[in-house]
Amino acid sequence: MKARLGRAFVFLPKGRRLKNLQEATERICELKGSLIALDALVPALIEALPPSSRAKLMESFEAHAEAARTVMLHADISDVVLAAFERDVARNRAVLQGCPEPDQAAVRTRGSS
């Protein structure tokens, strides 16, 4: 049985439904805040690394990203999640390569394959 957010609230009393939706919205906002904090931390950490460490990190990152991609492709995950994952992988790859924009990193990565 697939869990769907919309269906989870159907059988609840009207007042309870609003509270659960509000709680879910608040939790989503908390998660967004946590992600924004990580979005600030990760590039700062990468930029502090010497070039040799960045190269090693890039290899490890690519391997971990591919493993995560494989797991997600075999799981019941929305296209929105997959798109966000790919966007952030490209952005982090750009930071690792020292590019100002992810598009440049994607071109460089595709060209070297």
N, C-alpha and C positions, 0 to 999 in steps of 0.2 A: 504494500500500500504506500503510495506516495504522499508525503506530507506537504500540504499547500497552506500557506499563511491564510489565505482567504477562507478556507474551509475550517480552520481551527477555531474561528470565532462564531460560526454559524449557530452552534447549539448552546451558546451561552446566553443567559438572560441579558436583556438590553443594556442595563447599567454596567454589568460585568464586562460586556463586549467592549465598551468604550474604555474602561480602565485597562484591559489587556492590550488594546490597540495603543493606548497612550504609553503603557509600559514598554511595548515593543518599539515604539517610535523613540522613546527616551534611550533605550538600549542601542538602537541604531545610531543615534546621535553620539553616544559615548564611544562606540566603535569608530565612528568617523573621526572623532577627536584623537583617539589613540593612533589611528592610521596617519593623521596629519603630523603628529609628533614623530612618528617613525620616518615619515617622508622628510622631515627636517634633519633627523639624526643620521640616517644612512648616507646621504651625500657628504655630510660633514666628516663622517668616519672614513669614507672612501678617499676624499680629498686629502686627508691627513696621512694616508699610506704612501710609502715610497713606490716608485714605478714597478720594481720587481715584485712587491707584494700585490700590487694591483693586477699584474698579469696572472699570478697564482690564484687570486680571488676570482678573476674572470673565468678561469677554467673551472673552478669549483662551482661558481654561480651558474654557469651554463649547464653543468651536469645536474645540479639540483633543480634548475628550472625545467629541464627535460623530464626529470623524474616526476616532478609535480604535474607537469603537463600530461604525462601518461596516466597518472592516477586520476586526474580530473576528467580526461576523455572517457574513462571507463566508469565514471560515477554519474549520478543523476544531478548534474550541475547546469544551471542556466547559461545561455549564451552571454548574458550580461557579465556573469562572473568570469567566464573564459576571456571575454574581451578586455575586462579590467586587468586580469592577470597578464595578458599579452602586452597591454599598454605599459604596465608598470615594469615588466621585464625589459622592454625596449628602453624605457626611461633609465632604469638602473644600469643597463648595458652602456648607454650613452655616458652616464656619469663615470663608469669604470674606464671607458675609452677616452675620457676627457673631452667629449663632444658637448657643445652647448645645446644641441637639439637631438632627440631620439631618432629622427629621420636620418640624420647623417650616420649615426651608429648602425642603423639597419642597412643602409646602403653599403657601408664598409664591411659589415659582417657577411652580407650576401655576396659581395664581390670577392671575398677571400675564400669562399667555399668552393 
